[in-house]
Amino acid sequence: MKTKQLLFMALLSAVLVSCKQEDKIPDLDYIRTIYCTPKEFGKCLPLEMNNSNEGWKAQYIGAPTKGLLALEPCYEVNNTGDSIIVFQEYVDDGKPNGKYVLHKSPMYVNEFSGVSYVSPDGKDTIDFYTNVISDGTVFTANSDVKESIRKTMEFEGNDPIGHGSERRDLNMVNLIHSNPEALHESIIVEDLSIHDSPDGKLRIYTFDGFTGGNGVGSHYDVGILQYETGNGEIAALDYFTTLLYMSLTDFGEANFPYCTINGVRNVVLGNNTYYLIEAMFNDSRPMPLNGSDEYAKTDDTVLFAFMIKKGKLTPAHILDKDWKIEVVSSQKTGKLHFDYDDAKKTVSVPVVEGNGHLFNGKYRKIKIQ
C-alpha cells in the first residue's frame, strides 16, 4: 500500500506542468464551495475551498493561522495525457506552494469525487472526500439555522431522476459547515438523529439518504461530525460514518454501509478529554441463509476512542493500546452496549462467545490509560 502511494506521488509530481503554461482557465463559476474531509483520521484538518469575489480562497478549519490561502485553478496534464483541473496554492508573498488536484466523478459530468493535496516537493499527498456546493444546491434561505435544517430534512421530490436525496444531503452539509453555532443549538427534527457529547463540544448528525434506485444499496447513511477545535473555531467532518466504517478492515469493501450511532461520551483523564463513540454497522450486501429465501446482514458494534489534538479529530489509543474495540452483535440480543465507570476510568465491553455469537452476561473490563 505504501509503495503504491509513493509511486502515485512520484508520477503526479513528475507529470504536472505549471499553470502558467496553459492558456485556458477552467470554468468553475458554477461552484460556490468545496468542502474537503481527510480520508484518514488525524491526518489533516478539514479544508474549505471557496469561490469568492476576490478569487478562489482556501482555509484549514482550526488551524492556528487564520489567514486564507490564495488558489489559482488551471489545467495540467497527467501521466495518461489527460487534462486535469488543479488548484495552485500561493503563500502570502505570492510564491507557489502546494497543489490541489481535483478528481473527476466517474458518473457525473462537471462533478468531482475527491481532492488530493500534493506538497511543493511532491513527496507527500493527502487525499480528501469532497462535497461540492454549487449555486443551485442550496434551496433553503432562513436566518434561523434550526428552521433551515427542518425545511431541508422535509425536502423531497425536487432532485433530478437518479440522484435520490443528493441535493438535500448537500444542503445539510452546507448548513452544518456555514452555521458553526448549530453545534450549541437545541435541534429536534424528524428523521434527523443527533448525538451530543456531555461536555457539548462534539455532535454527530446522522440521517438516511437514498440513491434514487431500487434494491440493496439504494439507501445509505449520511453522517456529519461537528466539533470544537480548541483553537476558537468549530469544524465539521463530512462522511464521518463512512470513515468509521472504512476503519474496520475486516469488513472488506462495502457497497453502501449502514451506520447507527448508539451514543457519545466524553472522558477526562489528566489534562486530556477523550470521546467514546459507540456505533453499529450493517453491510448492505445481503447474505442468503442456507436452505431459505430469507437474507441476513452482517453487523457489528464498535466502540471508538478519539481526542481533539491540534484542531484535528484524532484516534486515541486508550483501549488496550488501541482506539477501537469490536463486538459482534449477539443472536440473543441486539442491544449490547459498553458501560463506563468514571470513578475507576474503566470501560466494560460485553463478551460474545461461540459461532452462535451468544452473550452470556459477562463483560470485559478495560482500563483507560
VEXTIVO-841710 format. One record per residue (C-alpha): residue number from 1; x, y, z; residue in one letter. Coordinates in pm, 1 decimal, always signed. Each point is the difference from the previous one (the first is absolute). Layout:
# VEXTIVO-841710
  seq        xx        yy        zz  type
  NUM         X         Y         Z     A
...
# end
This chain:
# VEXTIVO-841710
  seq        xx        yy        zz  type
    1      +0.0      +0.0      +0.0     M
    2    +280.1    +237.7     +97.0     K
    3    +192.0     -85.6    -320.3     T
    4    -305.9     +78.0    -213.0     K
    5     -45.9    +333.9    +176.9     Q
    6    +363.6    +100.2     -53.7     L
    7     -24.9     -97.7    -369.0     L
    8    -318.3    +206.6     -38.8     F
    9    +165.9    +306.5    +153.0     M
   10    +308.3     -39.6    -218.1     A
   11    -206.1     -26.2    -318.8     L
   12    -226.0    +287.5     +99.9     L
   13    +285.1    +235.9     +82.2     S
   14    +191.6     -97.8    -315.4     A
   15    -275.6     +52.3    -255.3     V
   16    -175.8    +313.8    +120.8     L
   17    +104.0    +308.8    -191.8     V
   18     -12.4    +357.0    +121.4     S
   19    -328.7    +188.1     -10.4     C
   20    +175.7    +276.8    -191.2     K
   21     +52.1    -235.8    -296.5     Q
   22    -373.4     -34.9     -59.3     E
   23    -205.7    +276.2    -158.5     D
   24    -346.7    -129.9     +78.1     K
   25    -140.3     +50.6    +349.3     I
   26    -257.7    -256.2    +120.9     P
   27    -356.6    +127.3     +20.5     D
   28     -86.2     -60.9    +365.2     L
   29    -236.8    +293.8     +46.9     D
   30    -285.6    -240.5     +73.0     Y
   31    +177.0    -117.3    +317.3     I
   32     -44.4    +194.9    +322.4     R
   33    +192.1    -211.2    +250.8     T
   34    +188.3    -330.4     +19.1     I
   35      +1.5    -160.8    +344.1     Y
   36    +288.7    -242.3     +47.1     C
   37     +15.3    -271.8    +266.4     T
   38    +331.6    -187.8     +42.4     P
   39     -41.8    -370.2     -70.3     K
   40    +212.6     -91.5    +299.8     E
   41     -79.1    +102.5    +358.9     F
   42    +259.8    +239.6    +140.7     G
   43    +182.6     +37.2    -332.6     K
   44    -104.4    +356.6     -66.6     C
   45    -244.5    +273.1     +98.4     L
   46    -324.7     +31.0    -198.7     P
   47     +36.0    +235.8    -294.9     L
   48    -240.3    +246.4    -159.2     E
   49     +62.0    +136.6    -351.4     M
   50    -216.1    +301.9     -84.5     N
   51     -70.5    +181.2    -326.5     N
   52     -14.0    +363.3    +113.7     S
   53     -11.4    +334.9    -179.2     N
   54    +375.0     +27.5     +61.9     E
   55     +64.7    -338.6    -159.3     G
   56     +40.8    -347.5    +144.5     W
   57    +102.8     -18.6    +365.5     K
   58     +64.2    -292.9    +232.5     A
   59      +9.3     -41.1    +376.2     Q
   60     +85.6    -289.2    +228.6     Y
   61    -266.1     +19.2    +271.6     I
   62    +159.8      +4.0    +344.7     G
   63    +347.7     +99.6    -115.6     A
   64    +188.4    +234.5    +236.4     P
   65     +57.4    +237.7    -292.3     T
   66    -331.9    +148.9    -108.2     K
   67    +122.4    +138.6    -333.4     G
   68    -159.1    -114.2    -326.4     L
   69    +201.6    -177.3    -267.6     L
   70     -18.1    +137.3    -356.1     A
   71     -79.8    -258.1    -269.0     L
   72     +22.1     +12.2    -379.5     E
   73    -195.4    -262.1    -198.6     P
   74    +165.3    -123.3    -318.2     C
   75     +30.4    -296.5    -235.6     Y
   76    +297.0    -232.0     +22.3     E
   77     +89.9    -327.8    -171.2     V
   78     +22.0    -329.0    +187.4     N
   79    +204.0    -309.7     -83.6     N
   80    -268.2    -133.2    -237.6     T
   81      -4.2    +321.7    -203.3     G
   82    -337.9    +115.1    +132.2     D
   83     -67.4    +355.0    +112.4     S
   84     -84.6     +24.4    +367.4     I
   85    -107.0    +291.6    +217.0     I
   86    +250.7    +112.6    +259.4     V
   87      -5.8    +283.3    +253.4     F
   88    +344.2    +154.6     +43.8     Q
   89     +46.3    +128.0    +355.1     E
   90    +184.9    +327.6     +64.9     Y
   91    +143.9    +120.6    +329.5     V
   92     -12.0    +361.5    +123.1     D
   93    +299.8    +116.2    -204.2     D
   94    -152.2    -137.7    -321.4     G
   95    +233.0    -297.6     -14.6     K
   96    -155.3    -324.9    -136.1     P
   97     -48.4    -264.2    +266.2     N
   98    -186.4    -332.3     -11.0     G
   99    -268.8    -111.6    -244.8     K
  100    -353.3    -137.9     +35.8     Y
  101     -92.2    -251.1    -271.3     V
  102    -373.2     -43.4     -69.4     L
  103    -112.4    -351.8     -90.5     H
  104    -286.9     -12.4    -248.3     K
  105    -304.2    -203.9     +92.1     S
  106     -22.7    -322.0    -205.3     P
  107    -380.3     +33.9      -5.1     M
  108     -93.5    +366.3     -47.0     Y
  109    +122.1    +280.1    -225.8     V
  110    +138.9    +312.3    +172.5     N
  111     +14.6    -179.3    +334.3     E
  112    +295.8    -110.3    +207.9     F
  113     +51.1    -303.8    +218.6     S
  114    +295.7    +119.2    +202.8     G
  115    +302.9    +225.3     +41.0     V
  116    +366.9     -83.4     +54.4     S
  117    +243.8    +250.0    +147.8     Y
  118    +357.2     -33.3    -129.2     V
  119    +277.5    +170.1    +197.6     S
  120    +241.0    +240.0    -176.7     P
  121    +275.9    -261.7     -11.9     D
  122    -241.6    -268.2    -123.6     G
  123     +96.4    -234.4    +283.0     K
  124    -324.7      +9.2    +193.6     D
  125    -366.4     -22.8     -91.3     T
  126    -325.6     +21.4    +192.9     I
  127    -323.4    -140.2    -142.5     D
  128    -337.6    +157.2     +79.8     F
  129    -363.0     -92.2     -44.1     Y
  130    -181.2    +297.6    -150.0     T
  131    -344.2    +152.4      -1.0     N
  132     -43.2    +256.6    -276.6     V
  133    -253.5    +275.9     +66.1     I
  134    -120.9    +166.5    -319.5     S
  135    -224.3    +303.8     -38.3     D
  136    -304.2    -222.2     -50.2     G
  137     +64.9    -222.6    +298.7     T
  138    -127.0    +216.1    +284.8     V
  139    -378.0     +31.5      -9.3     F
  140     -76.6    +117.4    +354.6     T
  141     +53.2    +357.7    +107.3     A
  142     -76.8     +71.9    +363.4     N
  143    +195.1    +189.8    +263.7     S
  144    -107.6    -260.9    +255.3     D
  145    +226.2    -302.6     -50.9     V
  146    -243.7    -227.0    +185.5     K
  147    -280.0     +94.1    -238.3     E
  148    +229.8     -44.5    -302.1     S
  149     +96.9    -348.4    +117.6     I
  150    -364.6     -91.1     +55.5     R
  151     -98.5    +116.5    -350.3     K
  152    +296.7    -179.7    -152.8     T
  153     -86.6    -331.6    +163.0     M
  154    -359.8     +36.2    -120.7     E
  155    +110.2     +65.8    -357.4     F
  156     -99.8    -268.8    -249.0     E
  157     -57.6     -41.9    -369.1     G
  158    +201.1    +278.8    -162.4     N
  159    +320.0    -191.3     -73.9     D
  160     +68.7    -115.6    -356.9     P
  161     -97.5    -358.9     -76.7     I
  162    +269.4    -239.0    +116.0     G
  163    +151.9    +244.0    +249.8     H
  164    -219.6    -100.4    +295.2     G
  165     +51.2    +225.2    +301.4     S
  166    +332.2    +142.5    -121.9     E
  167    -113.5    +362.1      -4.7     R
  168    -153.3     -23.5    +346.9     R
  169    +313.8    -171.9    +133.4     D
  170    +228.6    +268.0    -143.3     L
  171    -222.6    +271.1    +141.7     N
  172     +30.2    -154.0    +346.3     M
  173    +378.9      -9.0     -40.3     V
  174      +0.8    +368.9     -95.5     N
  175    -223.7     +93.8    +294.0     L
  176    +223.8    -172.5    +254.9     I
  177    +319.0    +149.7    -146.9     H
  178    -133.2    +354.3     -40.9     S
  179    -173.6     +10.5    +338.8     N
  180    +256.1    -101.2    +263.8     P
  181    -234.9    +122.9    +272.1     E
  182    -224.4    -298.9     -79.0     A
  183    +230.6    -205.0    +224.2     L
  184    -148.9    +170.4    +304.8     H
  185    -360.0     +24.2    -122.3     E
  186    -277.8    -224.7    +126.6     S
  187    -124.4    -161.8    -321.3     I
  188    -282.2    -252.5     -14.4     I
  189     -97.5     -96.8    -355.3     V
  190    -180.6    -306.3    -128.9     E
  191    +224.4    -255.1    -176.9     D
  192    +316.5    +171.1    +129.8     L
  193    +193.8    -171.2    +279.7     S
  194    +228.8    +219.1    +210.8     I
  195    +246.4    -130.8    +258.3     H
  196    +181.0    +248.0    +225.7     D
  197    +294.5     -55.9    +230.7     S
  198     -84.5     +91.1    +362.6     P
  199    +247.0    +291.0      -7.8     D
  200    -180.6    +148.5    -302.7     G
  201    +316.3     +23.9    -210.6     K
  202     -73.6    -276.5    -252.0     L
  203    -314.5     -89.3    -193.6     R
  204     -86.9    -264.2    -261.1     I
  205    -287.4     +47.0    -247.9     Y
  206    -122.5    -311.9    -180.9     T
  207    -286.3     -51.5    -243.4     F
  208    -107.8    -236.6    -275.0     D
  209     +91.0     +73.8    -359.7     G
  210    -111.0    -175.5    -317.0     F
  211    +142.8     -29.9    -349.8     T
  212    -323.6      +7.4    -195.2     G
  213     +42.6    -363.4    -101.2     G
  214    -165.1    -316.8    +128.3     N
  215    +119.2    -299.1    +196.1     G
  216    +304.2     -62.2    +215.6     V
  217    +227.1    +301.6     +30.5     G
  218    -266.8    +255.2     -96.2     S
  219      +7.4    +137.0    +355.7     H
  220    +303.0    +113.3    +195.2     Y
  221     +84.6    +195.4    +313.8     D
  222    +122.3    +358.7      -4.0     V
  223    +210.2     +95.0    +301.7     G
  224    +141.9    +346.1     +76.9     I
  225    +213.0     +69.6    +307.3     L
  226     +33.3    +349.8    +142.4     Q
  227    +248.0     +84.5    +275.0     Y
  228    +187.6    +276.3    +179.1     E
  229    +358.3      +3.9    -126.7     T
  230    +149.2    +154.7    +314.5     G
  231    +127.8    +291.8    -208.0     N
  232    -313.1    +208.4     +30.6     G
  233    -166.4    -151.7    -307.0     E
  234    -258.3    -266.3     -72.0     I
  235     +75.7    -250.7    -275.6     A
  236    -206.4    -261.6    -180.8     A
  237     +91.1    -339.3    -146.0     L
  238    -220.8    -134.6    -277.8     D
  239      -6.6    -375.5     -71.2     Y
  240     +64.0     -60.8    +371.4     F
  241    -190.2    -328.2     +15.9     T
  242    +172.7    -113.5    -321.0     T
  243    +337.9     +72.1    +159.7     L
  244    -101.3    -211.8    +299.0     L
  245    -115.3    -282.9    -225.5     Y
  246    +313.1      +2.3    -214.4     M
  247    +215.6     -32.5    +312.1     S
  248    -146.0    -349.6     +46.5     L
  249    +231.6    -174.6    -243.3     T
  250    -145.2    -345.0     +62.7     D
  251    -324.1    +107.9    -166.5     F
  252    +172.5     +24.7    -335.5     G
  253    -138.6    +230.6    -266.3     E
  254    -360.5     +84.4     +71.3     A
  255    -263.9    +139.8    -230.2     N
  256    -203.1    +249.2    +202.9     F
  257     +67.7     -41.6    +373.0     P
  258    -275.1     +51.8    +253.3     Y
  259    +119.9    +155.0    +323.7     C
  260    -198.1     +72.0    +314.1     T
  261    +159.0    +213.9    +271.5     I
  262    -105.3    -146.3    +334.1     N
  263    +157.0    +259.5    +225.6     G
  264    +278.9    +247.1     +74.9     V
  265    +180.0     +54.7    +331.1     R
  266    +296.2    +213.7    +100.5     N
  267    +262.9    -113.6    +248.1     V
  268    +248.2    +228.2    +176.4     V
  269    +334.3    -162.2     +80.8     L
  270    +273.9    +230.8    +124.2     G
  271      +3.4    +305.8    -224.6     N
  272    -162.0    -178.9    -293.1     N
  273    -362.6     -46.3     -99.9     T
  274     -85.3    -316.9    -190.7     Y
  275    -320.6     -71.8    -191.8     Y
  276    -144.4    -350.9      -3.3     L
  277    -231.4     -59.6    -296.1     I
  278    -199.7    -321.6     -27.8     E
  279    -120.8     -92.5    -348.5     A
  280    -180.8    -294.6    -153.5     M
  281     +63.2     -92.8    -363.1     F
  282    -179.9    -202.2    -266.7     N
  283    +141.8    -110.6    -331.3     D
  284    -269.3     +71.4    -258.2     S
  285     +94.4    -306.4    -204.6     R
  286    -237.4    -273.4    +122.1     P
  287    +114.4    -357.1     +57.2     M
  288    -248.4    -281.5     -83.1     P
  289     -80.6    -229.2    +289.1     L
  290     +56.6    -370.8     -67.5     N
  291    -317.5    -174.9    -113.0     G
  292    -205.6    +318.3      +8.0     S
  293    -110.3    +288.2    -218.5     D
  294     +63.3    +236.5    +291.6     E
  295    +306.0    +221.5     +28.6     Y
  296    +216.5    +102.7    +290.8     A
  297    +240.9    +294.1     +26.8     K
  298    +332.2      +6.6    +176.3     T
  299      +6.7    +245.0    +286.9     D
  300    +242.8    +115.8    +262.0     D
  301      +6.4    +230.4    +299.4     T
  302    +322.6    +194.2     +44.6     V
  303    +126.7    +239.2    +265.8     L
  304    +233.3    +272.9    -131.2     F
  305    +221.4    +235.7    +201.7     A
  306     +98.7    +347.1    -125.8     F
  307    +159.2    +319.2    +123.3     M
  308     +31.5    +351.2    -143.7     I
  309    +369.2     +65.0     -60.8     K
  310    +123.8    +318.0    -170.0     K
  311    -347.6     +55.4    -141.3     G
  312     -26.9    -351.3    -146.8     K
  313    -226.5    -285.9    +100.5     L
  314    +264.0    -263.1     +69.9     T
  315     -26.2    -368.3    +102.6     P
  316     +91.1     -45.8    +366.9     A
  317    +174.4    -329.6     +80.3     H
  318    -139.8     -36.2    +351.8     I
  319    -191.2    -328.2     -34.8     L
  320    +256.2    -273.4     +56.8     D
  321    +242.7    +214.8    -203.2     K
  322    -251.0     +16.7    -283.3     D
  323    -259.3    +261.5    -102.3     W
  324    -287.6    -235.6     -78.4     K
  325    -151.6    -314.5    +148.2     I
  326    -218.4    -220.5    -215.6     E
  327    -291.9    -199.4    +139.3     V
  328    -198.7    -235.5    -225.9     V
  329    -369.5     +46.5     +64.8     S
  330    -160.8    -285.3    +185.3     S
  331    -274.1    -221.2    -143.4     Q
  332    -145.5      +3.8    +349.1     K
  333     -32.3    +375.6     +17.9     T
  334     +78.6    +280.2    -241.4     G
  335     +29.1    +253.4    +282.3     K
  336    +356.7     -45.6    +115.7     L
  337    +158.5    +322.3    +120.5     H
  338    +311.2     +93.8    +189.5     F
  339     -12.4    +139.7    +352.6     D
  340    +234.1    +255.9    +151.4     Y
  341    +107.0     +48.2    +362.0     D
  342    +129.7    +356.4     +30.9     D
  343    +134.0     -51.0    +354.1     A
  344    +213.9    -297.4    -105.0     K
  345     +58.2    +123.8    -359.3     K
  346    -107.3    -341.9    -123.6     T
  347    -194.9    -107.3    -308.5     V
  348    -203.2    -321.7     +16.7     S
  349     -47.4    -175.4    -335.2     V
  350    -250.1    -287.2     -42.4     P
  351    +155.1    -339.9     -71.7     V
  352    -151.2    -194.2    -291.9     V
  353    +103.8    -363.5     -33.8     E
  354     -19.8    -285.9    -249.6     G
  355    -120.6     -27.1    -357.6     N
  356    -348.8     +79.8    +122.0     G
  357    +120.6    +338.0    +128.0     H
  358    -168.6     -56.4    +335.0     L
  359     +19.5    +259.4    +274.7     F
  360     +30.5    -166.9    +339.6     N
  361     -30.4    +309.9    +213.4     G
  362    +374.6     +43.0     +50.5     K
  363    +193.4    +320.7     -64.1     Y
  364    +369.9     +60.2     -58.6     R
  365    +138.4    +295.2    +195.6     K
  366    +254.2    +223.7    -172.7     I
  367    +195.0    +267.5    +185.2     K
  368     +23.7    +326.8    -191.6     I
  369    +363.1    +105.7      +0.8     Q
# end
